[in-house]
Amino acid sequence: MAVDTLPGSSLCESYVDGDLQVESYSIDDLQALLIANNDQWNRHWLARLTLAFDTLLSRFSALNFPDRSQRNAAHRYDLKDSLFDTFLDPQRQYSCAYFHSMD
């Protein structure tokens, strides 16, 4: 099937239905096929609804309320002493990470 004659169904549906068989296409052909389907998808009402919902969801998930901010900081900076014991000396000083042995 030529790239420009893909039926109105989606790329995945065409493949599952056996209408699309990838045998000897180049990467350029695949890119053209994906772009052709993307243009068709962007005109669909469900695509607009999905984009609006995704935008709303991403804005909400990016909000950093005080409780969440505190949890984020604690997760990042409240680390156990055993971690620092692996690379700091007994006085908790860092010294360029030179080791006497591989252990």
N, C-alpha and C positions, 0 to 999 in steps of 0.2 A: 504494500500500500504506500502510495506516495505521501509525503508529509502534508501537502496541501489538500489532500482528499480525506483527511480524518473525519469520521462521522461526528455528529453533534454530541455524542456521549463523551464521558471523560476518558483520559488516557488509560487509567487503570481498568475501567469497564471495557474498553476496547480490547485491552490485552487479555482480560479474563474471558471475554466472549469469543476470542479467537480472531477478531477483526484486525488486530495489530500483531504482526510478527516481526521481531527485530532480528534480521539476518545479516545484512551487509551495509547497514547505514554508517555514516561517519558521525563523529561527535558534533559536527555542524548540523547535520540532519536532526539529531536528537535535540539539540538546542533550539532549532527552529520549531520542532514539534512542541516542545515545552512552552515556548513563547506563544505559539498559536493557541494552545489550550489556556494559557494564563490570561490572554486577552479575552477569551470567551468567558472564563470564570469571573473575571473582574466585572463583567456586565451583568452577572447574575445577582438577583436580589439577596440570595443567601450569602454571597461573598461580602456584600456591603454590611449585612447584619453581623457576620462573623468578624469583620474588621472593626466595626463599632464596638462590639462586645470585647474583643481583644484589647482595644485601646483603653476602654474603661477599666478592664481588669488589670492591665499593666500600670495604669495610674494609681489604682487603689493599692496594688501590691507594693508600690514604691513609697507609699506613705510610711513615715517613720515616727510613730507616736512615742511618747516618753517611755512607756513600759517596754515596747519593742526595742527602742534604742538602748535601754539598759541591758536587755537580754543579749543584744548584739555585741555590746561592749564587753559584757562578762564572758561571752563565748570566745571572743577574740583575745582578751587580756588576762582573764583569771585562769592561769595555767598552773598545773601542779608542780610542786618542788622537784619531783623526780625527773621532770623534763630538763630543768636547769642543772640538776646534778650530773647529767650526762655530758655537759660541755663546759661547765664553770668549775673553778677551783673551790676549795673549802671556804674561801672568803667571798665567794660569788663574783669573781672577777674573770673577765674574758681575756684570753691571751693568744689570739691569732689561730687557735685550733691546731697547734702542733702536737702530735701524739708520739709517745715513746715507742709504742708498738701498734700493730694492727688491731689489737683488742681494744 
